[in-house]
Amino acid sequence: MTGPRPFTRFFGGFAATMAAATLVASLAGLKPSAAAADPARASGPEVSTFALANGLEVVVIPDHRTPVVTHMVWYKVGSADEPAGVSGIAHFLEHLMFKGTAKHPAGAFSKVVAELGGQENAFTSYDYTAYFQRVAKEHLKEVMSFEADRMTGLQLTDEVVNPERDVILEERRSRVDGDPSSQLSEAVAAALFVNHPYGTPIIGWEHEMETLSRADAIAFYERFYTPNNAILVVAGDVEPAEVKAMAEETYGKAPRRADPGARKRPTEPEPRAARRVSLSDPRVTQPSISKQFLAPSYETAKGDQAYALDLLAQLLGGGPTSRLYKALVVEKGVAANAGAWYQGDALDDGRFAVYGSPRGGASLKEIETALDEEIAKIVADGPTPEELVRAKTRLVADTIYAQDNQATLARIYGASLATGGTVAEVQGWPDKIRAVTADQVRDAARAVLQPRRGVTGELLTAKPAAVPVTAETAAPGARP
């Protein structure tokens, strides 16, 4: 599957979309028990890290509440690393990774996980690809053995590759061609990123997907799927020493390939003009409007700007007490929903967005005017001291409570390390958020929320095309 983007660096929320986005809290990996007692004084888990001789990075996050483990392998490669002309190959390879090795035929790994009562899945983003299983702790070594085998032992034939290409093409037709909001999202991204591969959809462009071959998949696999380009994250009822022993016995046998090289991507030119993209479709039942702006990510921001942008998204769009929701939904009553999100987890510059959908007889123009008014206010004056304190409290508390999900913990650390972050940065995130000032939030808004840096996307309802009256379509007895 293609993974919708996590919209903060440390939390894979995967809930935001252009038309109905909500800010998902960044996670800092703090103990739920401590958080419940006092979120402000919570401390992080004792995360252990080490590396195998073949270059595999390993992260262990003990969580002894239940006798289960979440096992994830993250490859530091995503759709933004694809060579020109083969868009979609990263996601295509994710599908092909389930097709078997010399040791295990296609479907064997999935069958074993199911028989063990476990869960599995995989996802591809712009910057990484990940595979995960959740099983009882006594089965950890078995899934490690399977995953290590396909890390370097995947076998592909045309008989396997060609039918799976039809599968991903159908996936695109279903998810994009059949969904006007997805079509608009693609168009907005392409307009926002005119030179950077973030403007290419993760699933790929259809005309290029149609030509993806076995040779393309093997070349991509042999370059990027190697232990020295991967991160193993194990969270659950384990201790670092036992994970290290199992990792040595399984992943330690995977041969190290040549380093894939630096992730060099085209840079985005400084934008000079505001852009607008509109899509009308009779299938649209709820019109919407969004404004997406180029924004520095945690990896590219200067100083603490990314932390300020996380708070800006919370202030503008973090739920029913946020500025946009209160102004557009509660006070003016023109919107059915309104909010904001920040994509700060990108390896390169990401996005900041505001959005709204009209209610009743309100027009998109009214929604856009109201959005612009709230942007102008925050740019001019920044947040009040009281609302900044509330935003910090909500954001930090949400990050703590959200980690009750063991898989989320694994995802936080994996996504962070795969995009240039560190364990220390994850654990230090709450204190950095608490230290952000109102002036920093205002300055971040001024730097990012400029019309020339953005693309406005409109999703409109269109009347169905009229069917021409001909002799064949006319009612019996009617004259054409």
Helices and strands as residue ranges (DSSP letters): H 32-37, G 39-41, E 48-51, E 57-62, E 68-75, G 79-81, H 89-96, H 108-115, E 119-124, E 129-136, G 137-139, H 140-152, H 158-172, I 173-177, H 180-192, G 197-199, H 206-209, H 214-224, G 227-229, E 230-236, H 240-249, G 251-253, E 275-281, E 288-295, H 305-317, H 323-324, I 325-331, E 335-343, E 350-358, H 364-381, H 385-401, G 402-404, H 406-418, H 423-434, H 438-448, G 451-453, E 454-461
